Amino acid sequence: MTEPTFELTLERIALIRRMVVAWNRDGAGAPIVHPDAPYGSTDRDGDIFNVTGDDDGADEEHRALGDALAVFTDNAVLKPGRYAYHNTLAKLDSDDVGDVFRDESTGETPEHVTFDVTEHHIALVRTLAILWDAARDVPAVDTQAPYGAVADLPDQHHEMQPALQIFLRYADLGPGDFRRDGARWLPA
């Protein structure tokens, strides 16, 4: 029996690049796509339509982004270095998820983030256990086992929110078909 394949399209890559990565405070904590504004605004379906041009299939396309995110983190390429991004979380309020940069006493979070991504961050991105958070209806990292079978959290664990945000914005991967091989996705 052949494993099913997943098509990573240009539109799905464009939506991945727009994903807003927040911090899920549950369990050990882990990155999560912001449930109120997964693609940058609170109009999820409008954001999807702006990329795909399809106003009927927004729910289906949004659900497909769970596998698309796993394909992307397993296969995209990013060079270590200093990166900057506009922090959409500065404009979003959510009691449900957080931001590792938010000052708990003032509630302030920076509008712009500059962060040094190392080889180790990139290696950790590859091991993130991506799942679908059904309660929040977004892709997320497993808060009980963020790095799969690895028992100990790395020192860089709380740095994975900005590392993943940068990875999604700047890593390179073209469209194509991918197949599941155990817990990972490989080119078909």
N, C-alpha and C positions, 0 to 999 in steps of 0.2 A: 504494500500500500504506500503510495507516495504522499509525502507531507503536503498540505495545502500551501499555496503560495500567496504572497501579499504584494500588491502593486503599490510601490511608492511613487506617486505622481509628482509633477512639478507643483501642483496646487497644494498637495499635502506637505511638501517641503516648505512652501511659502507659509502655510499655517503653523508649522513647527517653528519657523523663525519668529513668528508673532506671539508664540506662547509666553505667558507671564508666569515665571517660576516664583512661588512663595514657599514658606516653611510650614509644614504640617507639624504641629506640636504634640500629636498623639505618639504614644510609645516612646521610642528612642528619638523621635523626630526625623524628618526627611523632607526632601524637596517634593512639592506637589504643584500641579498646574492650578493657578488661582481659580476657584470655582465660580466666582462672581464675574470674572473678566478673563476667560481662558486665552483669548486672542487679542487682548489689549483694551477692549471696551466692554461695557456691560451689555452690549447688544451682540451676544454670541452668534445668533443666526445671521445678523447683518454683516458681521465680520467674515463669516464663512462665505456668504453670498458675494461680498466684495472680492474675494479671491477666486471662487469657483464659478460665479455667475449662475449658480443653480439655487433657486429659492425653494425648491421642493425637497431636496435631499440633505438639508442641514443636519438633522439628527443623525442620519446614517453616516455622514461624513465626519461629524464630531466623534462618534463612537469608533470610527476607523482610525482616528488619531491616537488611540491607545497603542495599537500595534505599530502605527507609523513612528511613534516616539521610541518604541523599543527597537525597531529597525534602525532608526537614526542613531541612537546611542551605541548600538552594537557595531555600526559600520562607518559612520562619518569620521573624517580626519580633521584634527585641529593641531596646529603647532603651539607649543608652549610660548607664553609671552604675556605682555601687559595688554589688557583689553579694557575698553570702557563701554558702558551702555547707559541709556536713559532708564531709570528705575521707575517703572509704571506703578509699583507698589506705593510710591509716595502720594499718589492720588486716589488710592483705594482704601476704603475702610473695610475691615472684616474682623469679626470676633472669632471667626472659624479658623483662620490661618494667619501666620505672621510673616515677619521679615527679619532675618538675622541681623540686619543693620538698624532696626528700629530701637531707639532709645526708650526703654520701658518707662522712665520717669517723665519724659516730655511727650512721648508718642511720635516724635520726629523721626523721619527716615530720609536719607539723602536722595535728591532727585537724580543725581548722576553717580555712578559707581565706577571706579577704576580698580581693577583687580589683576593680580599676577597669577595666571594659570600655569601650573607646573605639569611635568610628565606624570607625576603621581596623581594629580587631580584628574587628568585625562584617563589614566588607568582605572581610577575609581568610577568615573562616569560609565565606563564599559561594563562594570560589574553591578551597576544599580539594578535592583529588582523592580522593574516597571510592572505595575498592575493597574486595573481599573478600579477606582474608588466609586463604587455604586452609590453610596450615600450622597456623595458630592457631585457625581456624574462627570468626573474628569480623570485623566491619567495621573498617576501618583507613583511614588516610590514606597515600597513596603516599609512601614514604620517599625515593624517587629524584626525584620531582617533586611535592612537597606541594601546590603551587599551580598545577598544570597546566603550561602552557607558559612560565610566568614562570621565568626562569633564576636570578635572584638571590634568596636567602632574605632576607625582611624582618628588620629589627632585632627585631621582635616575635615571631620564629619560636618561641622557647622559651616564650613567653607563650600560645601557642595551646592548650596543654593546659588551663589554667584557663579561658581564654576559651571553648573549645568546651564544657567541662563546664558552665559557666554558661549558655551558649546552649541546651544541651539541657534544662537544668532550668527556665529562665525564659522562653524565647522563645515567642511565640504563633503557633499554626497550627492550624486546625480540620481535621477529617477531610474527605476528598474524593478524587476521582480525579485522577491526574497523568499526563502523557505526557512521554516523553523527546524533547527537541529538541537534537540534537547531544550534547554532554556534560552538559547540564543538564536538570532536570525542571521542567515548567511545569504549571499547572492545566489539566486536560483540558477 
